[in-house]
Structures are given as C-alpha cells and as structure tokens.
Amino acid sequence: MDAILQVPVDGFRLDNGSGSCCKPRNNLDSGTSRFTCFKESESQSLSSPTESTESQNPCSTEESTVCSTNHPVLKYINDMLMEEDIEEQSCMLEDSLALQAAQRSFFEVLHQDQTPPPPPPPEQISGDQDNCSIENFSSITSLLQQPTLGFTEISEESTRRYRLRGDDDEEDDLESERRSKLPAISAVDELAEKLEEVLLVCQKNDHGEATPNKTGRAKGSLNRSKAQKSDQPVDMRNLLMQCAQAVASFDQSRAFEKLKEIREHSSSHGDATQRLGYHFAEALEARITGTTKTPGFDVLGRTPMIDILKAYKEFVQSCPTLAMCYYTANRTIFELASKATTLHIVDFGILYGFQWPCLIQALSTRPGGPPKLRVTGIELPQPGFRPSERVEETGRRLKRFCDKFSVPFEYNFIAKAWDTITLDELVINSGETTVVNCILRLQYTPDETVSLNSPRDTALRLFRDINPDLFVFAEINGMYNSPFFLTRFREAMFHCSSLFDMFESNISEENDCRTLVERELIIKDAMSVIACEGAERFARPETYKQWQVRILRAGFRPAKLNKQIMKEGKELVRERYHKDFVIDNDNHWMFQGWKGRVLYALSCWKPAKKQ
C-alpha cells in the first residue's frame, strides 16, 4: 500500500475559458472508447432481435457438448444460492421473533399497572397495502411514540407487510430511494458552496454578524467553569507530570493509579484545564497500552465540508492566528504581483485552499486587470484508492472563486511525499512571478531523527531550486520535538495548555465547532507527540530560530516585512479580537501569541543568489 501511495499523481489543468471545471490528464480517451464500444454492442442487440435471441440461447448446435458438460456445475451453483436464500429467510424470521419478544417485555415493564388498550384498526397502522414499504420507517416511529399503541401489534403488522412484498416492490423502492437521494446530495453541495463565502475573511463584519468578545471569556464558559470547579482543586499539570514520569520509568501500576486520579478531575467538555487533563490522559494510556489512536491527516477527509466551513468561520472570527498568517502572506504576494502578467503560486500543504479566495478577490481589483493565476497545489496523499481526491476538490473550489471574480485560472496538483517531488513535476515557466507558500505544514515533514537524509531539508532545498521571487513561511513555535519523552511531554503540556485556554476564552462551550477545532489543532498533534515514537510521530515542531537556521542553510536570505502591513494587522487584531492576543515583529519575523507566549511565527524569504 505504501508503494501505491508514493506513486506520483498527474495534475489537471483548469482553463478559464473552458466549460468544465477540471480536466484530468489520464485515461479519458480509453474511457470514451470503452463507452463507445458498449453503445455499439447495445445498438446491435437492439437492432437485431433475432440475433439477440440466438445469442441468448446457451445451447447452440456447435456448443451443445460444452453446455451439457457445464450443466451440473450450474445446477450446483443454483442449489447453493437457494440454500443461502433459505438460511437468510430463516435468520430474518428468528430476528423478527426475537424482536417481538423484546418489545413485548419492554412494553410490559412500561405498563405494569395499566391495562393494554385494544389495537388500532389496520388502516391506522399501514394504510393502503400497495403503498407499504419496509424503508418507510418514519411512520412506524411515529406510531411507537403513541402511548395507546402496543409494540406487539406493530411488529406483527410490519412483519406481515414485509412478507407480502414482492421483488417488483423492492426494485421500485430501491429506485425511488435513489431518486430521493439525488436532490439531497445536490442540496448539500449547494449549501457548501454558499458557505464558501466565509472564506472571504478579508471582508469586514458588515453582514450583521456578531463580533467576538474582546475583553472577557466566551459566553457560558464562566458559569460552567465555576460549577465544575466547586470540587476540591487539584494541580492538573503536576498530576500529568507524575503520570508521565511513571510511564517513562515503566511503572505501570503507578501510571494507571495516576491516570485514574486524573480522570476523576478531568472532562472532555470541562474547562481548559480539565480538557487538557482528559486528552493528555488518553494519550498517556495509548502510549502504555500501545493502542495509538493517532488520527493523522485523513480526519478532515472524513468530516463533512459543511462542518469544516462552519468551524473555519468560527475559528477566524474568534482567533486571529490563522487569519493573520493569511492576511500578511496575501498582502505581500499582492504587492509582489502588482505588475505581473502571470502569478504562479506553488502551495506546499494547500489542504482546502482557504488562503486564496481573498487573494483572488484582491487580484480582480488590480488596476489594468488581473493577472493569470496559476496554482500548483501540493498535498500529502490520502489513504485509499483516491489519494488526490481532496486536492482535486480544492482546485474545483478555487475555480469557482476565479470564475466569480473573472480571474484567469490554471490549476495543477501533486499528491505525494514532499521530499520525493522533483523540479520537473512543478512546471515552472520562465517570465512568470513565482511564489512558494508553506503555511503551518512543514512540521509534518520528517527530520534527520527519522532519516539521515532529512526529508525536511530536502523539501527546503526543493523550495530553493524553484528559485522563487518570494518564499512565504509560517510555522508553530514549538519546543516539543525532543527525542527524550519527558522533555517533549513537558513542553507539549505548556504549549497545549495555552491553546486550550485561548479557545476557552474565545469560543463558547455550547458551540459544537470548538470540538472540531481543538481536535485538529491540539489533540491530533498531542496524541502524536505523547503516544508515538520514531516514524509514527508525525508532528515535529521547532522554534522559529531553528527554522531560521534550516532556511538559511537551504540558500535563502530574509526579506523584511512591510511596516504598513504589520501596522494594519495590529490594528485589526486590536479592534476585532480578544485583548490577550499578542502580535509583534522582530526584524523579519512576525510573532503571534496568547498571554505573552509566542505560538506562531511568520517570515518571508528570497533566494540568496538569483540564478
């Protein structure tokens, strides 16, 4: 499977003038030819009924011997299928009888002191027999909720209706179910496209949306925290460190004792300290038992796009960290492309492409018209048979925004490990303004502790080989990449504690989006750092000074950030976000933090020697 996932995936090209959104490069001609052959064979069978009748006869004169030889085999297969059908019907009958018994006993417990009323007339339960369907579960549910109806009669009636159904009814119901699903799927896609407007975070809150609380905790968090902290207070960090020390010394009895104590004072829906204890205890237990529950990058792939967009909207409205990274990067790229005819962005870690709608809108208003926008989306392959599914959908989403703002657009994608990508796969054309963008994703590339030829340094050298006009880089400022478990655990605990407190103060407990945001930004990395070792530990953050050494060694020189952009960013954070958010700059780095702790760092770079 690993070999399959490492196969390079060809991109597809999106032309602004074409009608289709995406144009795959592979297997289109062969698929068309196969479809044509099928249609020709179908037309031949329809045009010659005599020939089709002869072809359907398995025992022609020339093949009578073969048919007679195969007849016992066909009879044996038919007998096996009939036996399986009989066994399936008997199992269904047994399940039905068991369900009736369970329902009868449940009804007797609920109505011990009541005399069961007479059953309702048959038309109240089922109605016309022709309209009965085993899939029509809603009517049965509504009848079960009636206090005057017994469960036994419903079970018998539904069983009788199922037995009276024929094959034709089942096919009709299956076809109607398929037709009913089509508008539902289209409605979901339509709703997701409408919610994509939240990606234009560059716009101000002029649509009547509530602005985040800038001075206090999120609504509903204070009352809940006081209610849950009424118990005897505990030092959760001290308990976690004691448990980690027991795990490091392989003292399982003491480790499980501390885990039990931590769980007594923690909760997955408590305050920041309780959630920290709950999730870190889960990670410690996974390390002890060896049942690692590292979700990896495919978690978002299993989450509906509507939920992702809602969580993103809530996150950018409550916390400026990601929005400021996008804002600073897009403003710098826009100034670079003020006179460019073609802007080529090579985005390492494009994921869902949430960064680019604001830039597309800004390019559409450029004096003299927008340039042609080329985007090469690079992402890690997803597990399964469609490793590039997510990055392909990202291209279609960006195409919709470019069509909306009339920006010429071309999209290519690559889904493979970054250290295995070659320069030829990126298709860098001469004369175009090239930008390499990598926002909060390089930490997931292995370093020299995993392989002597550090994949992280290999990726940075590829960035330099592209010879871009600008390299935009942002990462977590984390110190929990130590090879020693206790050191790594302590630093991860301090870092995640600040993140939990940040979300506690800005996103209310009643908001379901907070769970998804915390899972993607905290829990996933914490599980990797605590429960995994070696190559399984995919989260490997470094401090901004360590990143600076790597980037300089790869052949880049720092580029100073625009002072006007920094000034506008600080004003934006001060006006719209919590007062404890910190944004500052030091030479060519922009820092973002919470209550004095630096959590994120962003910088811009240019090649040291222009080739």
C-alpha positions in Angstrom: 0.0 0.0 0.0 2.9 2.4 0.8 4.2 1.8 -2.7 0.8 2.7 -4.2 0.6 5.9 -2.1 4.1 7.0 -3.3 3.1 6.9 -7.0 3.1 10.5 -8.4 -0.3 11.8 -9.3 -0.7 13.7 -12.5 -2.3 17.1 -12.2 -5.2 18.5 -14.2 -5.5 21.8 -15.9 -8.3 24.3 -15.4 -8.7 26.8 -18.3 -10.8 29.8 -17.6 -12.5 29.7 -20.9 -13.4 26.0 -20.8 -16.8 24.9 -19.5 -15.6 22.0 -17.3 -14.0 22.8 -14.0 -11.4 20.1 -14.0 -9.8 18.2 -16.9 -8.0 15.0 -15.9 -5.0 14.1 -17.9 -5.2 10.3 -17.8 -7.5 7.6 -19.2 -10.0 9.9 -20.8 -9.6 8.6 -24.3 -9.6 4.9 -23.2 -12.7 5.5 -21.1 -14.5 7.1 -24.0 -13.6 4.3 -26.4 -14.9 1.7 -23.9 -18.1 3.6 -23.6 -18.4 3.8 -27.4 -17.9 0.1 -27.8 -20.6 -0.5 -25.2 -23.0 1.6 -27.1 -22.3 -0.1 -30.4 -22.8 -3.6 -28.9 -26.0 -2.3 -27.3 -27.3 -0.9 -30.6 -26.5 -4.1 -32.4 -28.5 -6.1 -29.8 -31.5 -3.8 -30.1 -31.4 -3.6 -33.9 -31.5 -7.4 -34.4 -33.9 -9.2 -32.1 -33.4 -12.5 -34.0 -29.7 -12.4 -33.5 -30.1 -11.5 -29.8 -32.5 -14.4 -29.3 -30.0 -16.7 -30.8 -27.1 -15.3 -28.8 -29.1 -15.7 -25.6 -29.6 -19.4 -26.2 -26.7 -21.1 -24.3 -27.1 -24.4 -26.1 -26.5 -23.8 -29.8 -25.7 -26.7 -32.1 -22.0 -26.2 -32.0 -21.8 -25.8 -28.3 -24.3 -28.4 -27.1 -21.4 -30.6 -25.7 -20.0 -27.7 -23.7 -23.4 -26.8 -22.3 -24.2 -30.3 -21.3 -20.8 -30.6 -19.6 -21.3 -27.3 -17.6 -25.0 -28.1 -16.7 -24.1 -29.9 -13.4 -21.9 -27.0 -12.3 -24.7 -24.5 -13.0 -27.2 -26.7 -11.1 -24.8 -26.9 -8.1 -24.3 -23.1 -8.0 -28.1 -22.7 -8.2 -28.6 -25.1 -5.3 -26.0 -23.2 -3.2 -27.8 -19.9 -3.9 -31.2 -21.3 -2.9 -29.7 -22.7 0.3 -28.3 -19.3 1.2 -31.6 -17.7 0.4 -33.4 -20.2 2.7 -30.9 -19.6 5.5 -31.2 -15.8 5.2 -35.0 -16.0 5.4 -34.8 -18.3 8.5 -32.4 -15.8 10.1 -34.7 -12.9 9.4 -37.6 -14.8 10.9 -35.6 -15.6 14.0 -34.6 -12.0 14.4 -38.2 -10.9 13.9 -39.4 -13.3 16.6 -36.6 -12.1 19.0 -37.5 -8.5 18.3 -41.2 -9.2 19.1 -40.3 -10.8 22.4 -38.0 -8.0 23.4 -40.7 -5.4 22.5 -43.3 -7.3 24.4 -41.2 -7.5 27.6 -40.3 -3.8 27.2 -44.0 -2.9 26.9 -44.9 -4.9 30.0 -42.3 -3.1 32.1 -43.5 0.3 31.0 -47.2 -0.6 31.5 -47.2 -2.8 34.6 -50.1 -1.0 36.2 -52.0 -0.2 33.0 -54.3 -2.4 31.0 -53.2 -2.5 27.4 -55.8 -0.8 25.2 -57.1 -2.6 22.1 -55.0 -2.3 19.0 -56.0 0.4 16.5 -57.6 -0.5 13.2 -55.3 -1.8 10.5 -55.8 1.3 8.3 -54.3 3.4 11.1 -51.1 1.4 11.1 -50.4 0.7 7.5 -53.0 2.2 5.2 -53.1 1.0 1.6 -51.1 -2.1 1.2 -49.7 -1.0 -2.2 -48.0 2.0 -0.6 -46.3 -0.1 2.1 -42.5 -0.1 2.2 -40.0 -1.6 4.5 -38.0 1.6 4.2 -40.8 3.8 5.4 -39.5 3.8 9.0 -40.8 7.3 9.9 -44.5 6.1 10.1 -43.5 3.2 12.4 -41.5 5.6 14.6 -44.4 7.9 14.9 -46.7 5.1 15.9 -44.3 3.8 18.5 -44.4 7.2 20.2 -48.2 6.9 20.7 -48.9 5.8 24.3 -52.0 3.9 23.4 -50.4 1.5 21.0 -48.8 -1.8 21.9 -45.5 -2.9 20.4 -46.6 -6.4 19.5 -49.2 -5.4 17.0 -46.7 -3.1 15.2 -44.1 -5.9 14.9 -46.6 -8.4 13.6 -48.0 -5.9 11.1 -44.6 -4.8 9.9 -43.5 -8.5 9.6 -46.7 -9.3 7.6 -46.1 -6.3 5.3 -42.5 -7.5 4.7 -43.7 -11.0 3.8 -46.3 -9.6 1.3 -43.7 -7.6 -0.5 -42.5 -8.9 -3.9 -39.4 -8.4 -5.9 -41.0 -5.8 -8.0 -41.9 -3.7 -4.9 -38.3 -3.9 -3.7 -36.9 -2.7 -7.0 -39.4 0.1 -7.1 -38.5 1.2 -3.6 -34.8 1.0 -4.4 -35.2 3.2 -7.5 -37.3 5.7 -5.5 -34.7 5.8 -2.8 -32.0 6.5 -5.3 -34.1 9.3 -6.8 -34.8 10.8 -3.4 -31.1 10.9 -2.6 -30.1 12.9 -5.7 -31.8 16.2 -4.5 -30.4 15.7 -1.0 -26.8 15.4 -2.3 -27.2 18.4 -4.6 -28.7 20.4 -1.7 -25.7 19.6 0.5 -23.3 20.6 -2.3 -25.3 23.8 -2.9 -25.2 24.7 0.8 -21.4 24.0 1.0 -20.9 26.4 -2.0 -22.9 29.1 -0.2 -20.9 28.6 2.9 -17.7 29.1 0.9 -18.4 32.8 1.2 -17.0 32.7 4.7 -13.5 32.1 3.1 -13.5 35.8 2.2 -12.3 36.7 5.7 -10.6 39.8 4.3 -14.0 41.5 4.3 -15.1 43.3 7.4 -18.1 42.2 9.5 -20.7 44.1 7.6 -23.3 41.4 7.3 -24.8 41.7 10.8 -22.5 39.0 12.3 -21.7 39.2 15.9 -18.1 40.2 16.6 -16.1 38.1 19.1 -15.9 39.0 22.8 -12.8 41.2 23.1 -12.5 41.5 26.9 -13.8 38.5 28.7 -14.4 34.8 28.4 -16.8 33.3 25.9 -20.4 33.3 26.9 -21.4 30.3 29.0 -17.9 29.4 30.0 -17.6 31.2 33.3 -20.7 29.7 34.8 -19.9 26.3 33.7 -16.3 26.6 35.0 -17.4 27.8 38.4 -19.9 24.9 38.7 -17.3 22.3 37.7 -14.5 23.8 39.8 -16.6 23.6 43.0 -14.9 20.3 43.8 -11.6 20.1 45.6 -9.0 21.9 43.4 -6.1 19.8 42.1 -2.8 20.7 40.3 -3.5 19.1 37.0 -0.1 19.8 35.5 1.6 18.2 38.5 -0.6 15.1 38.2 0.2 14.8 34.5 3.9 15.2 35.1 3.8 12.5 37.8 2.0 10.1 35.4 4.4 10.9 32.6 7.4 10.1 34.9 5.8 6.8 35.9 5.3 6.0 32.2 8.9 6.9 31.4 10.2 4.6 34.2 7.8 1.8 33.0 6.0 1.8 36.4 2.6 0.8 35.0 0.8 0.3 38.4 1.7 3.9 39.5 0.9 5.2 36.0 -2.6 3.7 36.0 -3.1 5.0 39.5 -2.3 8.5 38.4 -4.5 8.1 35.3 -7.4 7.2 37.5 -6.8 10.2 39.6 -6.6 12.5 36.6 -9.8 11.2 35.1 -11.6 11.9 38.3 -10.8 15.6 37.9 -11.0 15.9 34.1 -13.6 16.0 31.4 -13.7 16.2 27.6 -16.3 19.1 27.9 -14.9 20.8 31.0 -12.8 24.0 31.3 -9.4 24.4 29.7 -7.5 22.5 32.5 -10.0 19.7 32.6 -9.9 19.2 28.8 -6.1 19.3 28.9 -6.0 16.5 31.6 -8.6 14.4 29.7 -6.9 14.4 26.3 -3.3 14.0 27.8 -4.5 11.1 29.9 -5.9 9.5 26.7 -2.5 9.9 25.0 -0.6 8.5 28.0 -2.9 5.5 28.2 -2.4 4.9 24.4 1.4 5.0 25.0 1.2 2.5 27.8 -1.1 0.0 26.1 0.3 0.5 22.6 -3.1 1.3 21.1 -2.2 4.5 19.4 -5.2 6.5 18.2 -3.3 9.0 16.1 -5.9 10.3 13.6 -3.4 11.7 11.0 -4.3 13.9 8.1 -7.3 11.9 7.0 -9.6 13.1 9.8 -10.7 16.2 7.9 -11.3 14.0 4.9 -14.0 12.1 6.8 -15.6 15.4 8.1 -18.4 16.9 6.0 -17.3 20.0 4.2 -20.2 22.0 5.7 -18.9 21.3 9.2 -15.3 22.2 8.2 -16.5 25.6 6.8 -18.6 26.3 9.9 -15.6 25.5 12.1 -13.3 27.6 10.0 -15.7 30.6 10.2 -15.9 30.3 13.9 -12.2 30.0 14.3 -11.2 33.0 12.2 -13.9 35.1 13.9 -12.6 34.2 17.4 -8.9 33.8 16.9 -6.6 35.9 14.7 -3.7 33.4 14.3 -4.7 31.8 11.0 -6.4 34.8 9.6 -3.3 37.0 10.3 -1.0 34.4 8.6 -3.2 34.5 5.5 -3.6 38.3 5.6 0.1 39.0 5.8 1.0 36.5 3.2 -1.6 37.6 0.7 -0.8 41.3 1.1 2.9 40.6 0.5 2.1 38.4 -2.6 -0.3 41.1 -3.9 2.3 43.8 -3.8 4.8 41.5 -5.5 2.4 40.8 -8.3 1.4 44.4 -8.9 2.8 44.3 -12.5 3.0 40.6 -13.1 1.2 39.1 -16.2 1.3 35.6 -14.7 1.4 34.7 -11.0 2.4 31.2 -10.2 1.8 30.1 -6.6 3.3 26.7 -5.5 1.4 25.9 -2.3 3.0 23.2 -0.2 0.2 22.0 2.0 -2.7 23.6 0.2 -5.2 21.3 2.0 -8.6 23.0 1.3 -7.2 26.2 -0.2 -8.8 28.5 2.3 -6.0 31.0 2.0 -6.6 32.0 -1.6 -10.1 33.4 -2.1 -9.1 36.7 -0.5 -6.1 37.0 -2.8 -8.3 36.1 -5.8 -10.7 38.9 -4.9 -7.8 41.4 -4.5 -6.3 40.4 -7.9 -9.6 41.1 -9.6 -9.5 44.7 -8.5 -5.9 45.3 -9.6 -5.5 48.4 -11.9 -5.1 47.2 -15.5 -6.9 43.9 -14.9 -6.0 40.7 -13.0 -3.0 38.6 -14.0 -3.3 34.9 -14.9 -3.2 32.9 -11.7 -1.5 29.5 -11.8 -1.8 27.4 -8.6 0.1 24.2 -8.1 -1.5 22.5 -5.1 0.8 20.1 -3.3 -0.6 17.8 -0.6 0.2 14.5 1.1 -1.6 11.6 -0.3 -4.8 10.4 1.4 -5.1 6.7 2.3 -7.2 4.6 0.0 -7.7 4.4 -3.7 -8.1 8.1 -4.3 -5.0 9.8 -2.8 -5.6 13.0 -4.6 -9.3 13.4 -4.0 -9.1 16.3 -1.6 -6.6 18.3 -3.5 -8.7 17.9 -6.7 -11.7 19.3 -4.9 -9.6 22.2 -3.8 -8.9 23.0 -7.4 -12.6 23.0 -8.3 -13.4 25.3 -5.3 -10.7 27.8 -6.4 -12.1 27.6 -9.9 -15.5 28.8 -8.7 -14.0 31.8 -7.0 -11.9 32.7 -10.1 -15.0 32.5 -12.3 -16.9 34.7 -9.8 -14.2 37.4 -9.8 -13.2 36.9 -13.5 -9.6 35.9 -12.8 -7.9 33.7 -15.4 -7.0 30.5 -13.7 -5.0 27.3 -14.1 -4.6 24.6 -11.6 -2.3 21.6 -11.2 -1.9 19.3 -8.3 0.6 16.8 -6.8 -0.3 14.3 -4.1 2.9 12.6 -2.8 5.6 13.0 -0.1 7.3 16.3 -0.5 10.8 15.0 -0.4 10.1 12.8 -3.4 8.9 15.7 -5.7 11.2 16.7 -8.5 11.5 20.2 -10.0 10.2 18.9 -13.4 6.9 18.0 -11.9 6.2 21.6 -10.9 6.3 23.0 -14.4 7.9 26.4 -13.7 7.7 28.7 -16.7 10.1 31.5 -17.5 8.7 35.0 -17.2 6.1 34.3 -14.6 6.2 35.6 -11.0 6.7 32.6 -8.8 5.8 32.3 -5.1 6.4 29.3 -2.8 3.9 29.2 0.0 4.1 26.9 3.1 1.8 27.8 6.0 1.9 25.7 9.2 2.6 22.4 7.4 6.4 21.9 7.2 6.5 20.5 10.8 4.7 17.3 9.5 7.7 16.5 7.2 10.2 14.1 9.0 13.6 15.4 10.1 17.0 13.9 10.4 16.0 11.9 13.5 13.9 9.7 11.2 16.2 9.6 8.2 19.8 10.5 7.7 18.9 12.4 4.5 16.5 14.7 6.3 13.3 14.9 4.2 12.7 18.3 5.8 16.0 19.7 4.5 15.3 18.0 1.1 12.0 19.9 0.9 13.6 23.2 1.7 16.2 22.6 -1.0 13.4 22.0 -3.5 11.9 25.3 -2.5 15.3 26.9 -3.3 15.6 25.0 -6.6 12.3 26.5 -7.7 14.1 29.9 -7.5 11.0 31.8 -6.4 10.6 35.5 -6.3 9.2 35.1 -2.8 9.1 32.3 -0.2 6.4 32.7 2.5 6.8 30.6 5.5 4.8 30.2 8.8 5.0 27.6 11.5 4.2 26.8 15.1 6.8 28.0 17.5 7.1 24.8 19.5 9.8 23.2 21.5 8.3 19.7 21.9 10.4 17.9 19.3 13.0 16.5 21.7 13.9 12.8 21.4 13.5 12.5 25.2 9.9 11.7 26.2 9.7 13.7 29.5 11.2 16.9 27.9 8.9 16.6 25.0 5.9 15.9 27.2 6.5 18.9 29.4 6.9 21.4 26.5 3.8 19.9 24.8 1.8 20.4 28.0 2.7 24.1 28.3 2.0 24.7 24.6 -1.3 22.9 24.5 -2.4 24.5 27.8 -2.1 27.9 26.2 -4.2 26.7 23.2 -6.9 25.2 25.4 -7.1 28.5 27.4 -7.2 30.5 24.2 -10.2 28.5 22.9 -11.8 28.6 26.3 -11.8 32.4 26.3 -13.0 32.9 22.8 -15.3 30.0 21.7 -18.3 29.2 23.9 -18.9 25.7 25.3 -22.2 25.5 23.5 -20.5 25.9 20.1 -20.0 22.5 18.5 -17.3 23.9 16.3 -14.9 24.2 19.3 -14.6 20.4 19.5 -13.6 20.1 15.8 -11.1 23.0 16.1 -9.5 21.6 19.2 -9.2 18.1 17.6 -7.5 19.4 14.5 -5.2 22.0 16.2 -4.4 20.4 19.5 -5.5 16.8 20.1 -4.1 15.3 16.9 -0.6 16.7 17.5 -0.7 15.9 21.2 -1.6 12.3 20.6 1.3 12.0 18.1 3.9 13.7 20.4 3.0 11.7 23.5 1.9 8.3 22.3 4.2 7.8 19.3 7.9 7.3 18.8 10.1 7.1 15.7 8.5 7.5 12.3 5.0 7.2 13.8 5.4 10.6 15.5 4.4 12.9 12.6 4.2 16.2 14.5 7.8 17.6 14.9 7.6 21.4 15.5 10.7 23.5 16.1 11.3 27.0 17.4 11.5 29.9 14.9 15.2 30.2 15.5 15.7 26.5 14.5 13.6 27.1 11.4 15.7 30.2 10.5 18.9 28.1 10.6 17.4 25.5 8.3 16.1 28.1 5.8 19.4 30.0 5.7 21.2 26.7 5.1 18.9 25.9 2.2 20.1 29.1 0.4 17.6 31.8 1.3 18.0 35.3 2.7 15.4 37.1 4.9 13.1 39.7 3.4 11.8 42.4 5.7 8.1 42.6 6.2 6.2 45.7 5.1 5.7 48.0 8.0 2.4 49.2 6.7 1.1 45.6 6.6 2.3 45.0 10.1 0.6 48.2 11.3 -2.7 47.3 9.7 -2.5 43.8 11.1 -2.0 45.0 14.7 -5.0 47.4 14.3 -7.1 44.6 13.0 -6.3 42.3 16.0 -6.8 45.1 18.5 -10.2 46.1 17.1 -11.7 42.6 16.5 -10.2 40.1 18.8 -9.5 39.4 22.5 -7.2 41.8 24.3 -4.9 38.9 25.4 -3.9 38.2 21.8 -0.3 39.4 21.1 1.1 40.3 17.7 4.6 41.7 17.3 7.5 41.7 14.9 11.3 41.3 15.3 13.3 42.2 12.3 11.9 39.9 9.6 9.7 37.7 11.8 6.0 38.3 12.8 5.0 36.7 16.0 1.6 35.8 17.3 0.9 34.6 20.8 -1.6 34.3 23.7 -0.9 36.0 27.1 2.8 36.5 26.4 3.6 33.0 25.0 4.6 33.0 21.3 2.7 30.3 19.5 3.1 31.1 15.7 5.8 32.8 13.6 5.8 34.0 10.0 8.6 35.3 7.8 9.3 36.0 4.1 12.5 34.9 2.2 14.2 35.3 -1.1 16.9 33.3 -2.8 20.3 34.3 -1.6 21.8 34.2 -5.1 19.4 34.8 -8.0 20.1 32.2 -10.7 
